[in-house]
């Protein structure tokens, strides 16, 4: 359940794409990783206009309301770095960091 008032950084009932203008097209991007011709890993991202972003895996809000505890749409540091590399190949002139900032992901460094 979302906490009441200004504690919730996202409007109720919205997904992680709440910050995008209405009508923005979003699609999944599958990034396959091969080694010696064998598929060893697959990562799911989201293509949003001129960006490829990591797809957030967890969501939650603090029940305590502690301003020092950031919870929300979470991605790992590894995901941010990996999709930053993919983004730079696909869209070399577009700022990846500005897209990640706008999404307001919580980056988990662990």
mmCIF file of the C-alpha atoms, coordinates in Angstrom:
data_MODEL
# 
_entry.id   MODEL 
# 
loop_
_atom_site.group_PDB 
_atom_site.id 
_atom_site.type_symbol 
_atom_site.label_atom_id 
_atom_site.label_alt_id 
_atom_site.label_comp_id 
_atom_site.label_asym_id 
_atom_site.label_entity_id 
_atom_site.label_seq_id 
_atom_site.pdbx_PDB_ins_code 
_atom_site.Cartn_x 
_atom_site.Cartn_y 
_atom_site.Cartn_z 
_atom_site.occupancy 
_atom_site.B_iso_or_equiv 
_atom_site.pdbx_formal_charge 
_atom_site.auth_seq_id 
_atom_site.auth_comp_id 
_atom_site.auth_asym_id 
_atom_site.auth_atom_id 
_atom_site.pdbx_PDB_model_num 
ATOM 1   C CA . UNK A 1 1   ? 0.000  0.000   0.000   1.00 0.00 ? 1   UNK A CA 1 
ATOM 2   C CA . UNK A 1 2   ? 1.308  3.464   -0.862  1.00 0.00 ? 2   UNK A CA 1 
ATOM 3   C CA . UNK A 1 3   ? 1.830  5.838   2.073   1.00 0.00 ? 3   UNK A CA 1 
ATOM 4   C CA . UNK A 1 4   ? -0.383 8.929   2.188   1.00 0.00 ? 4   UNK A CA 1 
ATOM 5   C CA . UNK A 1 5   ? 0.678  12.461  1.350   1.00 0.00 ? 5   UNK A CA 1 
ATOM 6   C CA . UNK A 1 6   ? 4.022  13.621  0.006   1.00 0.00 ? 6   UNK A CA 1 
ATOM 7   C CA . UNK A 1 7   ? 5.918  10.574  1.282   1.00 0.00 ? 7   UNK A CA 1 
ATOM 8   C CA . UNK A 1 8   ? 5.102  8.715   -1.943  1.00 0.00 ? 8   UNK A CA 1 
ATOM 9   C CA . UNK A 1 9   ? 7.320  9.919   -4.816  1.00 0.00 ? 9   UNK A CA 1 
ATOM 10  C CA . UNK A 1 10  ? 4.995  8.333   -7.415  1.00 0.00 ? 10  UNK A CA 1 
ATOM 11  C CA . UNK A 1 11  ? 1.289  8.949   -8.031  1.00 0.00 ? 11  UNK A CA 1 
ATOM 12  C CA . UNK A 1 12  ? -0.950 6.111   -6.743  1.00 0.00 ? 12  UNK A CA 1 
ATOM 13  C CA . UNK A 1 13  ? -1.603 3.347   -9.238  1.00 0.00 ? 13  UNK A CA 1 
ATOM 14  C CA . UNK A 1 14  ? 1.154  4.421   -11.591 1.00 0.00 ? 14  UNK A CA 1 
ATOM 15  C CA . UNK A 1 15  ? 3.957  2.189   -12.737 1.00 0.00 ? 15  UNK A CA 1 
ATOM 16  C CA . UNK A 1 16  ? 7.599  3.102   -12.963 1.00 0.00 ? 16  UNK A CA 1 
ATOM 17  C CA . UNK A 1 17  ? 6.849  5.037   -16.169 1.00 0.00 ? 17  UNK A CA 1 
ATOM 18  C CA . UNK A 1 18  ? 4.774  7.673   -14.320 1.00 0.00 ? 18  UNK A CA 1 
ATOM 19  C CA . UNK A 1 19  ? 7.202  10.438  -15.382 1.00 0.00 ? 19  UNK A CA 1 
ATOM 20  C CA . UNK A 1 20  ? 6.756  9.918   -19.130 1.00 0.00 ? 20  UNK A CA 1 
ATOM 21  C CA . UNK A 1 21  ? 4.408  12.098  -21.209 1.00 0.00 ? 21  UNK A CA 1 
ATOM 22  C CA . UNK A 1 22  ? 1.108  10.452  -22.111 1.00 0.00 ? 22  UNK A CA 1 
ATOM 23  C CA . UNK A 1 23  ? 1.292  8.456   -25.315 1.00 0.00 ? 23  UNK A CA 1 
ATOM 24  C CA . UNK A 1 24  ? 5.005  7.638   -25.030 1.00 0.00 ? 24  UNK A CA 1 
ATOM 25  C CA . UNK A 1 25  ? 5.820  4.287   -26.595 1.00 0.00 ? 25  UNK A CA 1 
ATOM 26  C CA . UNK A 1 26  ? 7.642  1.822   -24.368 1.00 0.00 ? 26  UNK A CA 1 
ATOM 27  C CA . UNK A 1 27  ? 8.858  -1.577  -25.490 1.00 0.00 ? 27  UNK A CA 1 
ATOM 28  C CA . UNK A 1 28  ? 10.945 -4.381  -24.046 1.00 0.00 ? 28  UNK A CA 1 
ATOM 29  C CA . UNK A 1 29  ? 14.548 -4.818  -25.130 1.00 0.00 ? 29  UNK A CA 1 
ATOM 30  C CA . UNK A 1 30  ? 16.101 -8.230  -24.725 1.00 0.00 ? 30  UNK A CA 1 
ATOM 31  C CA . UNK A 1 31  ? 19.888 -8.189  -24.549 1.00 0.00 ? 31  UNK A CA 1 
ATOM 32  C CA . UNK A 1 32  ? 21.379 -11.635 -25.059 1.00 0.00 ? 32  UNK A CA 1 
ATOM 33  C CA . UNK A 1 33  ? 24.907 -12.394 -23.900 1.00 0.00 ? 33  UNK A CA 1 
ATOM 34  C CA . UNK A 1 34  ? 26.763 -15.106 -25.788 1.00 0.00 ? 34  UNK A CA 1 
ATOM 35  C CA . UNK A 1 35  ? 30.017 -16.888 -24.978 1.00 0.00 ? 35  UNK A CA 1 
ATOM 36  C CA . UNK A 1 36  ? 31.612 -19.208 -27.536 1.00 0.00 ? 36  UNK A CA 1 
ATOM 37  C CA . UNK A 1 37  ? 28.375 -19.223 -29.500 1.00 0.00 ? 37  UNK A CA 1 
ATOM 38  C CA . UNK A 1 38  ? 26.219 -20.227 -26.537 1.00 0.00 ? 38  UNK A CA 1 
ATOM 39  C CA . UNK A 1 39  ? 23.594 -18.053 -24.893 1.00 0.00 ? 39  UNK A CA 1 
ATOM 40  C CA . UNK A 1 40  ? 24.718 -17.605 -21.285 1.00 0.00 ? 40  UNK A CA 1 
ATOM 41  C CA . UNK A 1 41  ? 22.528 -14.748 -20.055 1.00 0.00 ? 41  UNK A CA 1 
ATOM 42  C CA . UNK A 1 42  ? 19.559 -12.588 -21.044 1.00 0.00 ? 42  UNK A CA 1 
ATOM 43  C CA . UNK A 1 43  ? 18.721 -9.153  -19.638 1.00 0.00 ? 43  UNK A CA 1 
ATOM 44  C CA . UNK A 1 44  ? 15.423 -7.308  -20.010 1.00 0.00 ? 44  UNK A CA 1 
ATOM 45  C CA . UNK A 1 45  ? 15.434 -3.564  -20.494 1.00 0.00 ? 45  UNK A CA 1 
ATOM 46  C CA . UNK A 1 46  ? 12.931 -0.977  -21.627 1.00 0.00 ? 46  UNK A CA 1 
ATOM 47  C CA . UNK A 1 47  ? 13.264 1.169   -24.732 1.00 0.00 ? 47  UNK A CA 1 
ATOM 48  C CA . UNK A 1 48  ? 11.755 4.576   -24.045 1.00 0.00 ? 48  UNK A CA 1 
ATOM 49  C CA . UNK A 1 49  ? 11.991 7.100   -26.891 1.00 0.00 ? 49  UNK A CA 1 
ATOM 50  C CA . UNK A 1 50  ? 15.785 7.529   -27.255 1.00 0.00 ? 50  UNK A CA 1 
ATOM 51  C CA . UNK A 1 51  ? 16.934 5.494   -24.278 1.00 0.00 ? 51  UNK A CA 1 
ATOM 52  C CA . UNK A 1 52  ? 17.371 1.925   -23.160 1.00 0.00 ? 52  UNK A CA 1 
ATOM 53  C CA . UNK A 1 53  ? 16.828 1.669   -19.417 1.00 0.00 ? 53  UNK A CA 1 
ATOM 54  C CA . UNK A 1 54  ? 17.085 -1.223  -16.998 1.00 0.00 ? 54  UNK A CA 1 
ATOM 55  C CA . UNK A 1 55  ? 13.745 -2.700  -16.074 1.00 0.00 ? 55  UNK A CA 1 
ATOM 56  C CA . UNK A 1 56  ? 13.233 -2.223  -12.320 1.00 0.00 ? 56  UNK A CA 1 
ATOM 57  C CA . UNK A 1 57  ? 12.749 -5.410  -10.356 1.00 0.00 ? 57  UNK A CA 1 
ATOM 58  C CA . UNK A 1 58  ? 11.314 -4.384  -7.021  1.00 0.00 ? 58  UNK A CA 1 
ATOM 59  C CA . UNK A 1 59  ? 8.956  -1.769  -5.698  1.00 0.00 ? 59  UNK A CA 1 
ATOM 60  C CA . UNK A 1 60  ? 7.954  -0.672  -2.231  1.00 0.00 ? 60  UNK A CA 1 
ATOM 61  C CA . UNK A 1 61  ? 7.551  2.243   0.085   1.00 0.00 ? 61  UNK A CA 1 
ATOM 62  C CA . UNK A 1 62  ? 8.669  2.605   3.657   1.00 0.00 ? 62  UNK A CA 1 
ATOM 63  C CA . UNK A 1 63  ? 5.986  2.120   6.281   1.00 0.00 ? 63  UNK A CA 1 
ATOM 64  C CA . UNK A 1 64  ? 8.037  4.115   8.777   1.00 0.00 ? 64  UNK A CA 1 
ATOM 65  C CA . UNK A 1 65  ? 8.255  7.294   6.709   1.00 0.00 ? 65  UNK A CA 1 
ATOM 66  C CA . UNK A 1 66  ? 11.964 7.677   7.541   1.00 0.00 ? 66  UNK A CA 1 
ATOM 67  C CA . UNK A 1 67  ? 13.370 10.272  5.075   1.00 0.00 ? 67  UNK A CA 1 
ATOM 68  C CA . UNK A 1 68  ? 16.769 8.535   5.209   1.00 0.00 ? 68  UNK A CA 1 
ATOM 69  C CA . UNK A 1 69  ? 15.334 5.301   3.792   1.00 0.00 ? 69  UNK A CA 1 
ATOM 70  C CA . UNK A 1 70  ? 14.867 5.418   0.015   1.00 0.00 ? 70  UNK A CA 1 
ATOM 71  C CA . UNK A 1 71  ? 12.666 2.729   -1.432  1.00 0.00 ? 71  UNK A CA 1 
ATOM 72  C CA . UNK A 1 72  ? 10.836 2.620   -4.719  1.00 0.00 ? 72  UNK A CA 1 
ATOM 73  C CA . UNK A 1 73  ? 11.562 1.301   -8.196  1.00 0.00 ? 73  UNK A CA 1 
ATOM 74  C CA . UNK A 1 74  ? 14.903 -0.411  -7.621  1.00 0.00 ? 74  UNK A CA 1 
ATOM 75  C CA . UNK A 1 75  ? 17.657 -1.329  -10.057 1.00 0.00 ? 75  UNK A CA 1 
ATOM 76  C CA . UNK A 1 76  ? 21.131 -2.609  -9.305  1.00 0.00 ? 76  UNK A CA 1 
ATOM 77  C CA . UNK A 1 77  ? 24.303 -0.650  -10.024 1.00 0.00 ? 77  UNK A CA 1 
ATOM 78  C CA . UNK A 1 78  ? 25.274 -3.473  -12.382 1.00 0.00 ? 78  UNK A CA 1 
ATOM 79  C CA . UNK A 1 79  ? 22.013 -3.013  -14.362 1.00 0.00 ? 79  UNK A CA 1 
ATOM 80  C CA . UNK A 1 80  ? 22.573 0.750   -14.621 1.00 0.00 ? 80  UNK A CA 1 
ATOM 81  C CA . UNK A 1 81  ? 26.149 0.217   -15.875 1.00 0.00 ? 81  UNK A CA 1 
ATOM 82  C CA . UNK A 1 82  ? 25.225 -2.604  -18.277 1.00 0.00 ? 82  UNK A CA 1 
ATOM 83  C CA . UNK A 1 83  ? 22.316 -0.779  -19.880 1.00 0.00 ? 83  UNK A CA 1 
ATOM 84  C CA . UNK A 1 84  ? 24.423 2.390   -19.946 1.00 0.00 ? 84  UNK A CA 1 
ATOM 85  C CA . UNK A 1 85  ? 26.863 0.511   -22.180 1.00 0.00 ? 85  UNK A CA 1 
ATOM 86  C CA . UNK A 1 86  ? 24.057 -0.767  -24.420 1.00 0.00 ? 86  UNK A CA 1 
ATOM 87  C CA . UNK A 1 87  ? 22.520 2.728   -24.528 1.00 0.00 ? 87  UNK A CA 1 
ATOM 88  C CA . UNK A 1 88  ? 25.845 4.316   -25.542 1.00 0.00 ? 88  UNK A CA 1 
ATOM 89  C CA . UNK A 1 89  ? 26.152 1.920   -28.494 1.00 0.00 ? 89  UNK A CA 1 
ATOM 90  C CA . UNK A 1 90  ? 22.573 2.427   -29.675 1.00 0.00 ? 90  UNK A CA 1 
ATOM 91  C CA . UNK A 1 91  ? 22.153 6.153   -28.883 1.00 0.00 ? 91  UNK A CA 1 
ATOM 92  C CA . UNK A 1 92  ? 25.660 7.672   -28.653 1.00 0.00 ? 92  UNK A CA 1 
ATOM 93  C CA . UNK A 1 93  ? 24.493 11.304  -28.655 1.00 0.00 ? 93  UNK A CA 1 
ATOM 94  C CA . UNK A 1 94  ? 21.758 10.918  -26.008 1.00 0.00 ? 94  UNK A CA 1 
ATOM 95  C CA . UNK A 1 95  ? 22.579 11.408  -22.305 1.00 0.00 ? 95  UNK A CA 1 
ATOM 96  C CA . UNK A 1 96  ? 21.893 8.148   -20.473 1.00 0.00 ? 96  UNK A CA 1 
ATOM 97  C CA . UNK A 1 97  ? 22.338 9.704   -17.035 1.00 0.00 ? 97  UNK A CA 1 
ATOM 98  C CA . UNK A 1 98  ? 19.536 12.211  -17.656 1.00 0.00 ? 98  UNK A CA 1 
ATOM 99  C CA . UNK A 1 99  ? 17.132 9.361   -18.473 1.00 0.00 ? 99  UNK A CA 1 
ATOM 100 C CA . UNK A 1 100 ? 18.096 7.423   -15.333 1.00 0.00 ? 100 UNK A CA 1 
ATOM 101 C CA . UNK A 1 101 ? 17.690 10.598  -13.254 1.00 0.00 ? 101 UNK A CA 1 
ATOM 102 C CA . UNK A 1 102 ? 14.232 11.269  -14.698 1.00 0.00 ? 102 UNK A CA 1 
ATOM 103 C CA . UNK A 1 103 ? 13.125 7.711   -13.904 1.00 0.00 ? 103 UNK A CA 1 
ATOM 104 C CA . UNK A 1 104 ? 14.125 8.305   -10.255 1.00 0.00 ? 104 UNK A CA 1 
ATOM 105 C CA . UNK A 1 105 ? 15.300 4.722   -9.838  1.00 0.00 ? 105 UNK A CA 1 
ATOM 106 C CA . UNK A 1 106 ? 16.728 3.736   -6.496  1.00 0.00 ? 106 UNK A CA 1 
ATOM 107 C CA . UNK A 1 107 ? 20.156 2.263   -7.302  1.00 0.00 ? 107 UNK A CA 1 
ATOM 108 C CA . UNK A 1 108 ? 21.123 -0.648  -5.066  1.00 0.00 ? 108 UNK A CA 1 
ATOM 109 C CA . UNK A 1 109 ? 24.920 -0.757  -4.711  1.00 0.00 ? 109 UNK A CA 1 
ATOM 110 C CA . UNK A 1 110 ? 25.014 -4.186  -3.077  1.00 0.00 ? 110 UNK A CA 1 
# 
